[in-house]
Amino acid sequence: MEEKGIMAAKFELYKDKAGEYRFRLKAGNGEIILASEGYTKKDSAQHGIESVKQNAPDDARYERKDAKSGKPMFNLKARNGEVIGTSEQYESVAGRDHGIEAVKKAAPDATVHDLTH
């Protein structure tokens, strides 16, 4: 149940300009908190969303690192070590850690909005 005025988190499944399927996880405030790589098949992207939902609560699945720019960011990895989602770049380690907590809380119950049709 959503509280009045507060939107729940959601996955958006979409097709990029190159024709690949991608998804992004948006927090209730509309901010993108995780984004996928490109997939050639829609069902592969849908499996990626399910993998994020399953792996998001597990802190061990997060790779905390710095981007080439030196800014903190993170990857969410599946059990096999494959990256299934990447964060934005943050201004601080605290911001990155807050982003990880947001994904942990939001992803498992987020709805999927298919924007490909």
Secondary structure by P-SEA (a helix, b strand, c coil): ccccccccbbbbbbcccccbbbbbbbcccccccccccccccaaaaaaaaaaaaaccccccccccccccccccbbbbbcccccccccccccccaaaaaaaaaaaaaccccbbbbbccc
